[in-house]
C-alpha cells in the first residue's frame, strides 16, 4: 500500500490542476506551438517589406577598395586589409603577406592606383622595425641616382645606371616624407 499512495497523490494533483484551471488551462506544448505560429506570422509580414541595409559612413576620408572594381583581386585584398586598420581597428589583424604585398607594389601604378595611394601611405607610416628601415633605404635609393664612372671610357655613365621612373621617385619622396614625419 505504501507504493500506491504516492501514485494516488500524483494523480490527484494532476486532476486538481486541470479542474482548477478551468477552460483557460492550456498545456505548455500548446503555448509553445501558439507562440511559434505567431512568430511565423510576424516573419511573413516582415519578409514582404523590403529590408534596407544600413550603409555605414566611411569616416576615414579614404577610398574603400572593396567598392573599386578596377583593382585586381590581390590588390583589393591588400588594400582592404590596410583600410580595415583605419575603419575597423578592433577587427584588424596583422598579416605579413598583405603588408609585404603593399610594400612591393607601392611603386607600381598598375597595382596601386594614385587614388588609393593615400591609404597605402597612411598604412606604411605605422610600419615598425626592420621593415621600416628597409623602406626608408629603398625610398632613398630611388631618390638618389647613382653616378657611375666608367674608367675605360673615361666619362660618367649615368645611362648605365638603372633609370628611376618619375612615378617611383614621386612615390618615394611622398613615402619618405611621411615616414620621417612620424616617429616610431
BELGI-V527671 format. One record per residue. N is the residue number from 1. SS is DSSP state (hx for helix, st for strand, lp for the rest). Layout:
BEGIN
N|SS / N|SS
END
This chain:
BEGIN
1|lp / 2|hx / 3|hx / 4|hx / 5|hx / 6|hx / 7|hx / 8|hx / 9|hx / 10|hx / 11|hx / 12|hx / 13|hx / 14|hx / 15|hx / 16|hx / 17|hx / 18|hx / 19|hx / 20|hx / 21|hx / 22|hx / 23|hx / 24|hx / 25|lp / 26|lp / 27|lp / 28|hx / 29|hx / 30|hx / 31|hx / 32|hx / 33|hx / 34|hx / 35|hx / 36|hx / 37|hx / 38|hx / 39|hx / 40|hx / 41|hx / 42|hx / 43|hx / 44|hx / 45|hx / 46|hx / 47|hx / 48|hx / 49|lp / 50|lp / 51|lp / 52|lp / 53|lp / 54|lp / 55|lp / 56|lp / 57|lp / 58|lp / 59|lp / 60|lp / 61|lp / 62|lp / 63|lp / 64|lp / 65|hx / 66|hx / 67|hx / 68|lp / 69|lp / 70|lp / 71|lp / 72|lp / 73|hx / 74|hx / 75|hx / 76|hx / 77|hx / 78|hx / 79|hx / 80|hx / 81|hx / 82|hx / 83|hx / 84|hx / 85|hx / 86|hx / 87|hx / 88|lp / 89|lp / 90|lp / 91|lp / 92|lp / 93|lp / 94|lp / 95|lp / 96|hx / 97|hx / 98|hx / 99|hx / 100|hx / 101|hx / 102|hx / 103|hx / 104|hx / 105|hx / 106|lp / 107|lp / 108|lp / 109|lp / 110|lp / 111|lp / 112|lp / 113|lp / 114|hx / 115|hx / 116|hx / 117|hx / 118|hx / 119|hx / 120|hx / 121|hx / 122|hx / 123|hx / 124|hx / 125|lp / 126|lp / 127|lp / 128|lp / 129|lp / 130|hx / 131|hx / 132|hx / 133|hx / 134|hx / 135|hx / 136|hx / 137|hx / 138|hx / 139|hx / 140|hx / 141|hx / 142|hx / 143|hx / 144|lp / 145|lp / 146|lp / 147|lp / 148|lp / 149|st / 150|st / 151|lp / 152|lp / 153|lp / 154|lp / 155|st / 156|st / 157|lp / 158|lp / 159|lp / 160|lp / 161|lp / 162|lp / 163|lp / 164|lp / 165|lp / 166|hx / 167|hx / 168|hx / 169|hx / 170|hx / 171|hx / 172|hx / 173|hx / 174|hx / 175|hx / 176|hx / 177|hx / 178|hx / 179|hx / 180|hx / 181|hx / 182|lp / 183|lp / 184|lp
END
